[in-house]
Amino acid sequence: MTCGINAQSEKDSTELKKPIFTHTVKVEFKSDFNIEGAKKAIKEENIRILFPGGFGGMPDFDNEIDIAFQKKYSVEFFSQGCIRMGEDENEEEYNQTIFTYLDKKYGKKWRNEIRDGAIGMN
Protein backbone atom coordinates (compact mmCIF):
# COMPACT_ATOMS: atom_id res chain seq x y z
CA MET A 1 0.00 0.00 0.00
CA THR A 2 1.41 3.42 -0.87
CA CYS A 3 0.29 6.54 0.94
CA GLY A 4 1.03 10.16 0.06
CA ILE A 5 0.52 13.50 1.81
CA ASN A 6 -0.41 16.38 -0.48
CA ALA A 7 0.43 20.03 0.17
CA GLN A 8 -2.11 22.70 -0.68
CA SER A 9 -1.94 26.46 -0.31
CA GLU A 10 -4.63 28.28 1.61
CA LYS A 11 -5.15 30.67 -1.32
CA ASP A 12 -5.85 27.99 -3.90
CA SER A 13 -8.11 25.32 -2.50
CA THR A 14 -8.88 23.76 -5.89
CA GLU A 15 -5.40 22.67 -6.98
CA LEU A 16 -3.55 19.85 -5.26
CA LYS A 17 0.22 20.07 -5.27
CA LYS A 18 2.61 17.15 -5.69
CA PRO A 19 2.96 14.85 -2.70
CA ILE A 20 5.40 16.02 -0.03
CA PHE A 21 6.43 12.42 0.52
CA THR A 22 5.22 8.93 -0.14
CA HIS A 23 5.75 5.89 2.01
CA THR A 24 5.14 2.26 1.21
CA VAL A 25 3.64 0.16 3.97
CA LYS A 26 3.48 -3.62 3.87
CA VAL A 27 0.52 -5.06 5.75
CA GLU A 28 0.41 -8.76 6.57
CA PHE A 29 -2.56 -10.42 8.16
CA LYS A 30 -2.17 -13.47 10.38
CA SER A 31 -5.10 -15.76 10.94
CA ASP A 32 -5.93 -17.74 14.05
CA PHE A 33 -8.10 -20.06 11.96
CA ASN A 34 -5.60 -22.88 11.43
CA ILE A 35 -4.40 -25.85 13.49
CA GLU A 36 -2.16 -23.72 15.74
CA GLY A 37 -5.00 -21.26 16.33
CA ALA A 38 -7.38 -24.08 17.24
CA LYS A 39 -4.92 -25.48 19.78
CA LYS A 40 -4.54 -22.01 21.29
CA ALA A 41 -8.33 -21.54 21.39
CA ILE A 42 -8.74 -24.89 23.19
CA LYS A 43 -6.03 -24.01 25.71
CA GLU A 44 -7.60 -20.61 26.36
CA GLU A 45 -11.14 -22.06 26.40
CA ASN A 46 -12.18 -19.64 23.67
CA ILE A 47 -13.51 -22.14 21.15
CA ARG A 48 -15.25 -21.13 17.96
CA ILE A 49 -16.88 -23.35 15.38
CA LEU A 50 -16.59 -21.77 11.96
CA PHE A 51 -19.44 -21.48 9.46
CA PRO A 52 -19.42 -20.07 5.93
CA GLY A 53 -20.92 -16.70 5.11
CA GLY A 54 -20.47 -13.81 2.75
CA PHE A 55 -22.32 -12.31 -0.17
CA GLY A 56 -24.99 -15.02 0.07
CA GLY A 57 -25.76 -13.94 3.63
CA MET A 58 -24.56 -14.59 7.12
CA PRO A 59 -25.94 -17.41 9.26
CA ASP A 60 -28.23 -16.41 12.11
CA PHE A 61 -27.01 -18.00 15.32
CA ASP A 62 -29.44 -16.05 17.50
CA ASN A 63 -32.05 -18.76 17.99
CA GLU A 64 -32.93 -20.95 20.93
CA ILE A 65 -31.40 -24.18 19.55
CA ASP A 66 -28.06 -22.64 18.55
CA ILE A 67 -27.76 -20.69 21.79
CA ALA A 68 -28.44 -23.85 23.82
CA PHE A 69 -25.81 -25.83 21.87
CA GLN A 70 -23.17 -23.13 22.30
CA LYS A 71 -23.83 -22.94 26.02
CA LYS A 72 -23.93 -26.73 26.53
CA TYR A 73 -20.61 -27.33 24.74
CA SER A 74 -18.88 -24.06 25.67
CA VAL A 75 -18.34 -22.97 22.07
CA GLU A 76 -19.23 -19.98 19.93
CA PHE A 77 -20.59 -20.25 16.40
CA PHE A 78 -18.72 -17.82 14.17
CA SER A 79 -18.75 -16.71 10.55
CA GLN A 80 -16.21 -14.23 9.27
CA GLY A 81 -18.20 -13.70 6.09
CA CYS A 82 -16.12 -13.06 2.99
CA ILE A 83 -13.12 -11.74 4.94
CA ARG A 84 -10.00 -13.90 4.90
CA MET A 85 -7.02 -13.14 7.08
CA GLY A 86 -3.91 -14.43 5.39
CA GLU A 87 -2.27 -17.30 3.61
CA ASP A 88 -1.94 -19.34 6.80
CA GLU A 89 -5.71 -19.54 7.23
CA ASN A 90 -7.31 -22.97 6.94
CA GLU A 91 -10.83 -22.98 8.35
CA GLU A 92 -11.38 -26.69 7.72
CA GLU A 93 -8.23 -27.72 9.62
CA TYR A 94 -9.18 -25.33 12.42
CA ASN A 95 -12.64 -26.88 12.73
CA GLN A 96 -11.32 -30.45 12.42
CA THR A 97 -9.00 -29.78 15.38
CA ILE A 98 -11.92 -28.39 17.37
CA PHE A 99 -14.12 -31.36 16.39
CA THR A 100 -11.47 -33.83 17.59
CA TYR A 101 -11.30 -31.98 20.91
CA LEU A 102 -15.10 -32.03 21.30
CA ASP A 103 -15.17 -35.76 20.47
CA LYS A 104 -12.65 -36.45 23.24
CA LYS A 105 -14.45 -34.25 25.76
CA TYR A 106 -18.10 -35.09 25.01
CA GLY A 107 -18.06 -38.20 22.84
CA LYS A 108 -19.71 -37.97 19.42
CA LYS A 109 -23.21 -37.07 20.63
CA TRP A 110 -22.60 -33.35 19.99
CA ARG A 111 -22.30 -34.15 16.26
CA ASN A 112 -26.00 -35.06 16.18
CA GLU A 113 -26.97 -31.79 17.85
CA ILE A 114 -24.93 -29.20 15.93
CA ARG A 115 -26.66 -27.17 13.24
CA ASP A 116 -25.94 -27.97 9.61
CA GLY A 117 -23.22 -26.16 7.75
CA ALA A 118 -20.16 -26.11 9.99
CA ILE A 119 -17.05 -25.95 7.79
CA GLY A 120 -15.49 -29.41 7.49
CA MET A 121 -18.44 -31.24 9.06
CA ASN A 122 -19.39 -34.25 6.94
C-alpha positions as CSV (number, residue, x, y, z in Angstrom):
1,M,0.0,0.0,0.0
2,T,1.4,3.4,-0.9
3,C,0.3,6.5,0.9
4,G,1.0,10.2,0.1
5,I,0.5,13.5,1.8
6,N,-0.4,16.4,-0.5
7,A,0.4,20.0,0.2
8,Q,-2.1,22.7,-0.7
9,S,-1.9,26.5,-0.3
10,E,-4.6,28.3,1.6
11,K,-5.2,30.7,-1.3
12,D,-5.8,28.0,-3.9
13,S,-8.1,25.3,-2.5
14,T,-8.9,23.8,-5.9
15,E,-5.4,22.7,-7.0
16,L,-3.6,19.8,-5.3
17,K,0.2,20.1,-5.3
18,K,2.6,17.1,-5.7
19,P,3.0,14.8,-2.7
20,I,5.4,16.0,0.0
21,F,6.4,12.4,0.5
22,T,5.2,8.9,-0.1
23,H,5.8,5.9,2.0
24,T,5.1,2.3,1.2
25,V,3.6,0.2,4.0
26,K,3.5,-3.6,3.9
27,V,0.5,-5.1,5.8
28,E,0.4,-8.8,6.6
29,F,-2.6,-10.4,8.2
30,K,-2.2,-13.5,10.4
31,S,-5.1,-15.8,10.9
32,D,-5.9,-17.7,14.0
33,F,-8.1,-20.1,12.0
34,N,-5.6,-22.9,11.4
35,I,-4.4,-25.9,13.5
36,E,-2.2,-23.7,15.7
37,G,-5.0,-21.3,16.3
38,A,-7.4,-24.1,17.2
39,K,-4.9,-25.5,19.8
40,K,-4.5,-22.0,21.3
41,A,-8.3,-21.5,21.4
42,I,-8.7,-24.9,23.2
43,K,-6.0,-24.0,25.7
44,E,-7.6,-20.6,26.4
45,E,-11.1,-22.1,26.4
46,N,-12.2,-19.6,23.7
47,I,-13.5,-22.1,21.1
48,R,-15.3,-21.1,18.0
49,I,-16.9,-23.4,15.4
50,L,-16.6,-21.8,12.0
51,F,-19.4,-21.5,9.5
52,P,-19.4,-20.1,5.9
53,G,-20.9,-16.7,5.1
54,G,-20.5,-13.8,2.8
55,F,-22.3,-12.3,-0.2
56,G,-25.0,-15.0,0.1
57,G,-25.8,-13.9,3.6
58,M,-24.6,-14.6,7.1
59,P,-25.9,-17.4,9.3
60,D,-28.2,-16.4,12.1
61,F,-27.0,-18.0,15.3
62,D,-29.4,-16.1,17.5
63,N,-32.0,-18.8,18.0
64,E,-32.9,-21.0,20.9
65,I,-31.4,-24.2,19.6
66,D,-28.1,-22.6,18.6
67,I,-27.8,-20.7,21.8
68,A,-28.4,-23.9,23.8
69,F,-25.8,-25.8,21.9
70,Q,-23.2,-23.1,22.3
71,K,-23.8,-22.9,26.0
72,K,-23.9,-26.7,26.5
73,Y,-20.6,-27.3,24.7
74,S,-18.9,-24.1,25.7
75,V,-18.3,-23.0,22.1
76,E,-19.2,-20.0,19.9
77,F,-20.6,-20.2,16.4
78,F,-18.7,-17.8,14.2
79,S,-18.7,-16.7,10.6
80,Q,-16.2,-14.2,9.3
81,G,-18.2,-13.7,6.1
82,C,-16.1,-13.1,3.0
83,I,-13.1,-11.7,4.9
84,R,-10.0,-13.9,4.9
85,M,-7.0,-13.1,7.1
86,G,-3.9,-14.4,5.4
87,E,-2.3,-17.3,3.6
88,D,-1.9,-19.3,6.8
89,E,-5.7,-19.5,7.2
90,N,-7.3,-23.0,6.9
91,E,-10.8,-23.0,8.4
92,E,-11.4,-26.7,7.7
93,E,-8.2,-27.7,9.6
94,Y,-9.2,-25.3,12.4
95,N,-12.6,-26.9,12.7
96,Q,-11.3,-30.5,12.4
97,T,-9.0,-29.8,15.4
98,I,-11.9,-28.4,17.4
99,F,-14.1,-31.4,16.4
100,T,-11.5,-33.8,17.6
101,Y,-11.3,-32.0,20.9
102,L,-15.1,-32.0,21.3
103,D,-15.2,-35.8,20.5
104,K,-12.6,-36.5,23.2
105,K,-14.4,-34.3,25.8
106,Y,-18.1,-35.1,25.0
107,G,-18.1,-38.2,22.8
108,K,-19.7,-38.0,19.4
109,K,-23.2,-37.1,20.6
110,W,-22.6,-33.3,20.0
111,R,-22.3,-34.1,16.3
112,N,-26.0,-35.1,16.2
113,E,-27.0,-31.8,17.9
114,I,-24.9,-29.2,15.9
115,R,-26.7,-27.2,13.2
116,D,-25.9,-28.0,9.6
117,G,-23.2,-26.2,7.7
118,A,-20.2,-26.1,10.0
119,I,-17.1,-26.0,7.8
120,G,-15.5,-29.4,7.5
121,M,-18.4,-31.2,9.1
122,N,-19.4,-34.2,6.9
